[in-house]
């Protein structure tokens, strides 16, 4: 008899253990969702109460959505009997004494939007007299946004006599950009396998013949979405030959007074020139040399030279009226292995009076040369002065010696 009671108690214990189990799935079975970004998506979740006891009915279902998801108001519903719904933005809650009865299944659904692709979890928590039970349903948000591309240089409608260009662009995307290709005239000229979404990307190409080219960039992200840029036009006229080992090509580019007043940015190689107007005259800026950390330029008609490091700015008085007429700033030095260095400069027309504390480079040189000449002249004068003093001293000593030297007396000898 005692053994029978023990068996009954064990059976009840086993039943009570199994009664705590609830099965949570999506409405079609399984435990995961796969949805697209930036659109409304519906989540239909089934809750199965596997309790066998009438006293273990589920009284509350809480669904916690990720912090980056947005719940769409008034899209919540359930096929359970009357329930009270509450929403704390990220926790959706249904409650009722007999929300999900033992050995039954009910459905709970709602809509959200997710703007960031990736893998997430939705947590479903059920509460009954036997306690709480939680499970996670995985959510994959798919990237459906194509990369956005902005072309930088050469700017649209560029016309120049050079055969080599760095085609530069910026790209942004919600996920990793796998590759980008440069298209010129509809054909792929170059492909970049390592792409940055935080800095400007560059694809170098040389040996362009004279002609007009339409170029663009196309990028594909890790999700397989492809984005295309707008088209830019590039015209190469009377192309010069670029020697990539020494960058000895000479090209002259014109810049208008209007662009000069706004600050004109230009990429130059060694020996390249900019021709710009000032009043009724034209002047030339020439790139004399480009090292890894500085450039040397000249500005004429009134010839002046200057050395600049990245970020440094120099001003020039071009008509000797003690008023600065242009400023030149070194914005960037490009160093690419196996190719000539290039420099991005910004030249601007200004009107700024010079002060006595800040003479031009030319004036500084003249002053330094004058000071050195004066010092040399003063040194030479001192040498001559000491030479004269020494000669006079020697002369005086000789005269004094002859004057005061005692005469030599010979013995008297009578004649007879």
URMOVEN-V940452 format. One record per residue. SS is DSSP state (H for helix, E for strand, - for the rest). D_FIRST is the distance of its C-alpha to the first C-alpha in Angstrom with 2 decimals. Layout:
# URMOVEN-V940452
<<SS;D_FIRST> <SS;D_FIRST>>
This chain:
# URMOVEN-V940452
<<-;0.00> <H;3.79> <H;5.38> <H;5.17> <H;6.64> <H;8.88> <H;10.11> <H;10.98> <H;12.78> <H;14.58> <H;15.67> <H;17.04> <H;18.78> <H;20.40> <H;21.53> <H;23.02> <H;24.89> <H;26.39> <-;27.32> <-;29.99> <-;32.06> <E;35.29> <E;37.83> <E;41.45> <E;44.31> <E;47.81> <-;48.15> <-;49.05> <-;46.35> <-;46.89> <-;47.19> <E;50.96> <E;54.13> <E;57.70> <E;60.33> <E;64.03> <-;65.66> <-;67.66> <-;66.36> <-;63.63> <E;60.41> <E;57.32> <E;53.80> <E;51.11> <E;47.59> <E;44.34> <E;41.13> <E;37.89> <E;34.75> <-;31.82> <-;29.21> <-;26.70> <-;26.02> <H;28.51> <H;28.62> <H;30.01> <-;33.38> <E;36.38> <E;38.69> <E;41.52> <E;43.28> <E;45.91> <E;48.35> <E;50.59> <-;53.81> <-;56.13> <-;58.83> <-;61.60> <E;60.31> <E;61.64> <E;59.45> <-;61.42> <-;61.04> <-;59.66> <-;58.33> <-;54.65> <E;52.47> <E;48.96> <-;47.53> <-;44.63> <-;44.70> <-;47.02> <-;46.91> <E;48.94> <E;50.92> <E;52.35> <E;54.56> <-;55.53> <-;57.77> <-;55.46> <E;52.01> <E;51.36> <E;48.45> <E;46.77> <E;44.34> <E;42.40> <E;39.00> <E;38.17> <E;40.53> <E;38.36> <-;35.32> <-;32.12> <-;32.63> <E;36.42> <E;39.61> <E;42.65> <E;46.07> <E;48.18> <E;51.82> <E;54.96> <E;58.30> <E;59.81> <E;62.89> <E;63.02> <-;66.46> <-;65.68> <-;64.59> <E;61.71> <E;57.93> <E;55.67> <E;52.05> <E;50.64> <E;47.41> <E;44.88> <E;42.28> <E;39.55> <E;37.67> <E;34.42> <-;31.73> <-;30.07> <E;33.39> <E;36.56> <E;37.25> <E;40.76> <E;42.49> <E;46.15> <E;48.26> <E;51.46> <E;54.86> <E;58.00> <E;61.19> <E;64.01> <-;67.57> <-;69.88> <-;72.85> <-;75.79> <-;77.63> <E;80.45> <E;83.71> <E;86.84> <E;89.99> <E;91.95> <E;94.97> <-;97.39> <-;97.56> <-;98.29> <-;101.91> <E;102.72> <E;106.06> <E;107.21> <-;109.02> <-;106.25> <-;104.38> <-;101.22> <E;98.49> <E;95.12> <E;93.18> <E;90.75> <E;87.93> <E;84.85> <E;81.48> <E;78.30> <-;74.89> <-;71.24> <-;70.31> <-;72.07> <E;75.37> <E;75.44> <E;79.17> <E;82.40> <E;85.46> <E;89.08> <E;90.81> <E;94.60> <-;96.17> <-;92.80> <E;92.34> <E;89.97> <E;92.11> <E;89.46> <E;85.67> <E;83.84> <-;80.45> <-;79.64> <-;79.90> <-;79.68> <-;78.59> <-;79.90> <-;83.41> <-;86.28> <E;86.09> <E;89.23> <E;90.39> <E;93.82> <E;96.21> <-;99.87> <-;102.81> <-;103.04> <-;106.25> <-;108.23> <E;106.60> <E;104.10> <E;100.37> <E;97.31> <E;94.26> <E;90.63> <E;87.26> <E;83.97> <E;80.59> <E;77.13> <E;73.91> <-;70.69> <-;69.18> <-;72.11> <-;73.91> <E;77.70> <E;80.18> <E;83.98> <-;86.65> <-;89.81> <-;92.98> <E;95.68> <E;99.23> <E;101.01> <E;104.70> <E;106.33> <-;110.12> <-;112.59> <-;109.83> <-;110.76> <-;109.55> <-;106.93> <-;107.05> <-;103.45> <-;104.48> <-;106.97> <-;106.57> <-;110.35> <-;110.38> <-;112.32> <-;111.29> <E;112.57> <E;110.48> <E;111.90> <E;110.28> <-;111.51> <H;112.46> <H;109.67> <H;106.95> <H;108.57> <H;108.34> <H;104.60> <-;103.88> <E;103.98> <E;101.45> <E;102.54> <E;101.38> <E;104.24> <-;104.80> <-;107.59> <-;111.08> <-;109.75> <E;111.73> <E;111.27> <E;114.34> <E;114.21> <E;116.76> <E;118.02> <-;120.63> <-;123.11> <E;122.36> <E;119.72> <E;118.10> <E;116.09> <E;112.94> <E;112.48> <E;109.50> <E;111.17> <E;108.17> <E;104.35> <-;102.44> <-;98.72> <-;99.08> <E;102.37> <E;105.07> <E;108.84> <E;110.65> <E;114.19> <E;115.45> <E;119.00> <-;121.81> <-;122.21> <-;120.45> <E;117.58> <E;114.77> <E;111.38> <E;108.25> <E;104.83> <E;101.26> <-;98.22> <-;98.08> <-;101.66> <E;104.34> <E;108.14> <E;110.84> <E;114.31> <-;117.65> <-;119.36> <-;122.70> <-;123.46> <-;123.32> <-;120.80> <E;118.10> <E;115.06> <E;114.96> <E;111.83> <E;108.66> <E;106.75> <E;103.12> <E;101.23> <E;97.80> <E;96.40> <E;97.35> <E;95.73> <-;95.37> <-;94.21> <-;94.49> <-;97.21> <-;98.65> <-;101.23> <-;100.10> <E;100.43> <E;100.66> <E;99.72> <E;102.29> <E;102.74> <E;106.39> <E;107.37> <E;110.67> <E;111.11> <E;113.89> <E;113.41> <E;116.21> <-;116.42> <-;116.56> <-;118.67> <-;115.53> <-;114.34> <-;117.19> <-;116.57> <H;116.00> <H;119.65> <H;120.96> <H;118.87> <H;120.34> <H;123.89> <H;123.40> <H;121.96> <H;124.84> <H;127.43> <H;125.97> <H;125.99> <H;129.57> <H;130.68> <H;129.13> <H;130.89> <H;134.20> <H;133.89> <H;133.25> <H;136.30> <H;138.50> <H;137.47> <H;138.42> <H;141.88> <H;142.42> <H;141.75> <H;143.93> <H;146.88> <H;146.37> <H;146.44> <H;149.61> <H;151.41> <H;150.45> <H;151.79> <H;155.04> <H;155.57> <H;155.06> <H;157.65> <H;160.29> <H;159.70> <H;160.16> <H;163.51> <H;164.82> <H;164.17> <-;164.84> <-;167.84> <-;171.00> <-;172.24> <-;175.86> <-;178.18> <-;180.97> <-;184.48> <-;187.12> <-;190.77> <-;192.84> <-;195.95>>
